[in-house]
Amino acid sequence: MMLVIHMPVAAAARMLGGHDTKLWRVVHHYVETALAELNLGALERVSIDETAARRGRYHITLFVAIDQRRIVHIAEGRGADTVSGFAD
């Protein structure tokens, strides 16, 4: 079992005794590394889910590789343009 704690980056940086810009650099490094290694060419089945935050004013769309059971893309917005952006 894995414990997951969600908190703003600024709060995490304060707990670690650093500045949030440094922590953001670390986060971006690992995200960019993971994206560089991501191979979407083998995807066969993708599930798409849209959700709203901030009382419906901000939408995101999640693209999930069904067979691998993992999120492969998150995009701001919703609708056909968002799906087309993922397909490109």
Backbone as a chain_set.jsonl record, in Angstrom:
{"seq": "MMLVIHMPVAAAARMLGGHDTKLWRVVHHYVETALAELNLGALERVSIDETAARRGRYHITLFVAIDQRRIVHIAEGRGADTVSGFAD", "coords": {"N": [[0.834, -1.167, 0.0], [0.508, 2.22, -0.837], [1.086, 5.39, 0.469], [-0.362, 8.414, -0.296], [0.016, 11.825, -0.355], [-1.457, 14.902, -0.822], [-0.513, 18.165, -1.48], [0.036, 21.688, -1.781], [2.81, 22.866, -3.744], [4.297, 24.974, -2.675], [3.762, 24.724, 0.067], [4.903, 22.215, 0.581], [7.575, 22.829, 0.017], [8.138, 24.648, 2.076], [7.952, 22.901, 4.265], [10.167, 21.337, 3.74], [12.147, 23.119, 4.044], [13.024, 24.776, 2.016], [12.846, 26.676, -1.079], [9.996, 27.265, -3.152], [10.461, 27.499, -5.911], [12.752, 26.022, -6.428], [11.871, 23.454, -5.788], [9.881, 23.181, -7.744], [11.535, 23.071, -10.012], [12.708, 20.567, -9.643], [10.436, 18.916, -9.794], [9.614, 19.449, -12.474], [11.855, 18.451, -13.835], [11.703, 15.623, -13.356], [9.198, 15.064, -14.479], [9.61, 15.778, -17.179], [11.613, 13.91, -17.808], [10.183, 11.498, -17.52], [8.228, 11.863, -19.504], [9.813, 11.883, -21.789], [10.548, 9.236, -21.942], [8.187, 7.979, -22.426], [6.218, 5.908, -24.401], [3.832, 6.136, -26.643], [3.057, 4.86, -28.874], [2.309, 2.197, -28.766], [-0.205, 2.09, -27.745], [-3.404, 0.724, -27.481], [-6.002, 0.787, -26.477], [-7.786, 3.467, -25.153], [-9.12, 5.296, -22.524], [-11.235, 8.054, -21.96], [-11.798, 10.783, -19.85], [-13.563, 13.496, -18.591], [-13.333, 16.191, -16.316], [-14.362, 18.654, -13.926], [-13.169, 21.503, -12.191], [-13.07, 23.955, -9.585], [-15.79, 24.813, -9.353], [-16.882, 24.211, -11.873], [-15.669, 25.903, -13.71], [-13.206, 25.391, -14.733], [-11.85, 23.023, -16.713], [-10.522, 19.738, -17.128], [-9.136, 17.099, -19.086], [-8.683, 13.673, -18.922], [-6.608, 11.127, -20.171], [-6.459, 7.755, -20.34], [-4.535, 4.834, -20.417], [-5.976, 1.903, -20.917], [-5.239, -0.86, -20.76], [-2.749, -0.768, -19.481], [-3.441, 0.515, -17.23], [-2.977, 3.245, -16.455], [-2.507, 6.793, -16.305], [-1.919, 8.574, -19.225], [-1.94, 11.038, -20.347], [-2.819, 14.392, -19.596], [-4.953, 17.034, -20.182], [-5.713, 20.513, -20.463], [-8.997, 21.805, -20.642], [-11.855, 20.675, -22.628], [-13.702, 18.49, -24.804], [-13.911, 18.122, -28.434], [-11.64, 19.4, -29.563], [-9.698, 19.071, -27.603], [-9.382, 16.291, -27.563], [-8.458, 15.921, -30.176], [-6.025, 17.259, -29.974], [-4.625, 15.523, -28.27], [-4.52, 13.256, -29.922], [-2.881, 14.154, -31.967]], "CA": [[0.0, 0.0, 0.0], [1.284, 3.44, -0.939], [0.442, 6.565, 1.035], [-0.245, 9.578, -1.164], [-0.383, 13.059, 0.312], [-1.561, 16.015, -1.758], [-0.366, 19.49, -0.877], [0.652, 22.646, -2.702], [4.277, 22.82, -3.806], [4.842, 25.961, -1.729], [3.679, 24.143, 1.417], [5.918, 21.157, 0.658], [8.881, 23.483, 0.076], [8.308, 25.167, 3.438], [8.224, 21.76, 5.146], [11.515, 20.854, 3.45], [13.099, 24.184, 4.356], [13.558, 25.359, 0.787], [11.999, 27.598, -1.819], [9.15, 26.512, -4.074], [11.01, 27.474, -7.272], [13.682, 24.892, -6.501], [11.061, 22.232, -5.819], [9.266, 23.116, -9.072], [12.56, 22.606, -10.954], [12.832, 19.117, -9.436], [9.223, 18.303, -10.353], [9.69, 19.542, -13.931], [12.892, 17.526, -14.297], [11.211, 14.251, -13.361], [8.099, 14.965, -15.442], [10.208, 15.783, -18.513], [12.284, 12.627, -17.988], [9.155, 10.479, -17.718], [7.606, 12.086, -20.806], [10.764, 11.487, -22.83], [10.576, 7.775, -21.995], [6.836, 7.499, -22.669], [5.974, 5.443, -25.765], [2.397, 6.02, -26.854], [2.824, 4.137, -30.127], [1.758, 0.866, -28.519], [-1.541, 2.19, -27.154], [-4.486, 0.108, -28.247], [-7.278, 1.23, -25.925], [-7.654, 4.641, -24.304], [-10.345, 5.807, -21.919], [-11.193, 9.515, -21.826], [-12.703, 11.267, -18.817], [-13.491, 14.935, -18.357], [-13.75, 16.58, -14.972], [-14.335, 20.104, -13.707], [-12.708, 21.994, -10.895], [-13.45, 25.349, -9.329], [-17.216, 24.994, -9.619], [-17.222, 24.104, -13.282], [-15.048, 26.932, -14.56], [-11.912, 24.906, -15.203], [-12.017, 21.623, -17.091], [-9.382, 18.965, -17.597], [-9.48, 15.816, -19.687], [-7.704, 12.625, -18.623], [-6.505, 10.038, -21.136], [-5.951, 6.626, -19.562], [-4.255, 3.581, -21.129], [-6.79, 0.931, -20.191], [-4.523, -2.106, -20.501], [-1.655, -0.51, -18.529], [-4.074, 1.118, -16.061], [-2.237, 4.434, -16.035], [-2.784, 8.035, -17.024], [-0.854, 8.854, -20.185], [-1.982, 12.443, -20.753], [-3.818, 15.263, -18.984], [-5.013, 18.265, -20.969], [-6.68, 21.524, -20.053], [-10.119, 21.93, -21.56], [-12.672, 19.499, -22.888], [-14.336, 18.494, -26.121], [-13.239, 17.558, -29.611], [-10.306, 19.998, -29.745], [-8.807, 18.445, -26.62], [-9.105, 14.932, -28.043], [-7.609, 16.069, -31.364], [-4.679, 17.604, -29.506], [-3.994, 14.297, -27.797], [-4.271, 12.382, -31.071], [-1.726, 14.692, -32.714]], "C": [[0.886, 1.24, 0.0], [0.472, 4.606, -0.381], [0.693, 7.747, 0.109], [-0.788, 10.78, -0.413], [-0.374, 14.175, -0.724], [-1.404, 17.317, -0.989], [0.261, 20.407, -1.911], [2.177, 22.574, -2.627], [4.883, 23.809, -2.809], [4.829, 25.422, -0.305], [4.726, 23.042, 1.593], [7.315, 21.764, 0.771], [9.147, 24.046, 1.466], [8.646, 24.034, 4.408], [9.649, 21.24, 4.966], [12.583, 21.907, 3.723], [13.73, 24.813, 3.129], [12.571, 26.319, 0.159], [11.214, 26.817, -2.858], [9.705, 26.484, -5.496], [11.994, 26.317, -7.449], [12.908, 23.574, -6.586], [10.363, 22.08, -7.169], [10.274, 22.641, -10.113], [12.73, 21.101, -10.857], [11.627, 18.404, -10.051], [9.278, 18.307, -11.874], [10.737, 18.587, -14.499], [12.355, 16.104, -14.414], [10.034, 14.062, -14.316], [8.655, 14.915, -16.86], [10.93, 14.472, -18.807], [11.273, 11.521, -18.273], [8.488, 10.631, -19.08], [8.518, 11.666, -21.947], [10.8, 9.969, -23.01], [9.23, 7.166, -22.35], [6.657, 7.133, -24.137], [4.478, 5.23, -25.936], [2.056, 5.269, -28.131], [2.168, 2.785, -29.933], [0.357, 0.91, -27.912], [-2.572, 1.548, -28.067], [-5.851, 0.602, -27.784], [-7.042, 2.364, -24.951], [-9.038, 5.03, -23.8], [-10.177, 7.307, -21.716], [-12.222, 9.932, -20.79], [-12.481, 12.762, -18.638], [-13.96, 15.218, -16.937], [-13.609, 18.092, -14.831], [-13.84, 20.401, -12.306], [-13.171, 23.449, -10.768], [-14.875, 25.642, -9.785], [-17.535, 25.078, -11.101], [-16.572, 25.106, -14.206], [-13.729, 26.483, -15.174], [-12.055, 23.414, -15.483], [-10.679, 21.008, -17.478], [-9.906, 17.651, -18.17], [-8.33, 14.855, -19.408], [-7.764, 11.561, -19.71], [-5.79, 8.887, -20.431], [-5.726, 5.426, -20.476], [-4.929, 2.466, -20.341], [-5.984, -0.304, -19.812], [-3.389, -1.932, -19.487], [-2.179, 0.095, -17.23], [-3.275, 2.31, -15.53], [-2.609, 5.633, -16.895], [-1.612, 8.306, -17.956], [-0.847, 10.315, -20.632], [-3.081, 13.161, -19.979], [-3.775, 16.575, -19.755], [-6.016, 19.226, -20.361], [-7.779, 21.581, -21.102], [-10.885, 20.629, -21.704], [-13.207, 19.595, -24.303], [-13.426, 17.966, -27.215], [-11.825, 18.109, -29.818], [-9.284, 19.373, -28.804], [-8.413, 17.045, -27.062], [-8.207, 14.984, -29.276], [-6.181, 16.418, -30.986], [-3.938, 16.405, -28.983], [-3.633, 13.392, -28.958], [-3.068, 12.849, -31.879], [-0.443, 14.34, -32.007]], "O": [[1.876, 1.314, 0.727], [-0.697, 4.778, -0.726], [1.839, 8.042, -0.229], [-1.907, 10.758, 0.098], [0.62, 14.364, -1.425], [-2.071, 17.544, 0.02], [0.945, 19.94, -2.822], [2.75, 22.263, -1.583], [5.886, 23.498, -2.167], [5.778, 25.636, 0.449], [5.362, 22.953, 2.643], [8.146, 21.272, 1.534], [10.26, 23.933, 1.978], [9.515, 24.183, 5.267], [10.267, 20.761, 5.917], [13.778, 21.624, 3.642], [14.846, 25.327, 3.194], [11.588, 26.722, 0.782], [11.704, 25.82, -3.388], [9.445, 25.528, -6.227], [12.05, 25.706, -8.516], [13.259, 22.691, -7.368], [10.263, 20.968, -7.688], [9.911, 21.882, -11.012], [12.879, 20.426, -11.876], [11.785, 17.402, -10.749], [9.017, 17.282, -12.503], [10.512, 17.98, -15.546], [12.528, 15.453, -15.445], [9.894, 12.99, -14.906], [8.217, 14.091, -17.663], [10.869, 13.971, -19.93], [11.483, 10.701, -19.166], [8.21, 9.633, -19.745], [8.049, 11.151, -22.961], [11.056, 9.478, -24.11], [9.138, 5.956, -22.557], [6.914, 7.952, -25.019], [3.922, 4.254, -25.431], [0.88, 5.065, -28.434], [1.53, 2.275, -30.853], [-0.207, -0.137, -27.598], [-2.604, 1.802, -29.271], [-6.75, 0.812, -28.598], [-6.219, 2.259, -24.042], [-10.0, 5.082, -24.566], [-9.099, 7.773, -21.345], [-13.373, 9.497, -20.833], [-11.345, 13.226, -18.546], [-14.87, 14.564, -16.427], [-12.824, 18.722, -15.541], [-14.071, 19.639, -11.367], [-13.606, 24.069, -11.739], [-15.123, 26.603, -10.513], [-18.345, 25.897, -11.534], [-16.903, 25.148, -15.391], [-13.2, 27.157, -16.058], [-12.35, 22.636, -14.576], [-9.823, 21.661, -18.073], [-10.97, 17.164, -17.788], [-7.163, 15.178, -19.627], [-8.848, 11.144, -20.119], [-4.654, 9.034, -19.981], [-6.623, 5.04, -21.226], [-4.505, 2.127, -19.236], [-6.037, -0.75, -18.666], [-3.102, -2.85, -18.719], [-1.448, 0.179, -16.243], [-2.942, 2.386, -14.348], [-2.976, 5.493, -18.061], [-0.455, 8.274, -17.536], [0.126, 10.782, -21.224], [-4.149, 12.598, -19.739], [-2.709, 17.156, -19.959], [-7.038, 18.814, -19.812], [-7.525, 21.424, -22.296], [-10.622, 19.637, -21.024], [-13.167, 20.658, -24.922], [-12.339, 17.445, -26.964], [-10.918, 17.37, -30.202], [-8.13, 19.172, -29.181], [-7.251, 16.656, -26.95], [-7.29, 14.173, -29.406], [-5.233, 15.932, -31.604], [-2.738, 16.27, -29.222], [-2.545, 12.816, -28.975], [-2.321, 12.031, -32.414], [0.638, 14.701, -32.474]]}, "num_chains": 1, "name": "protein.A"}
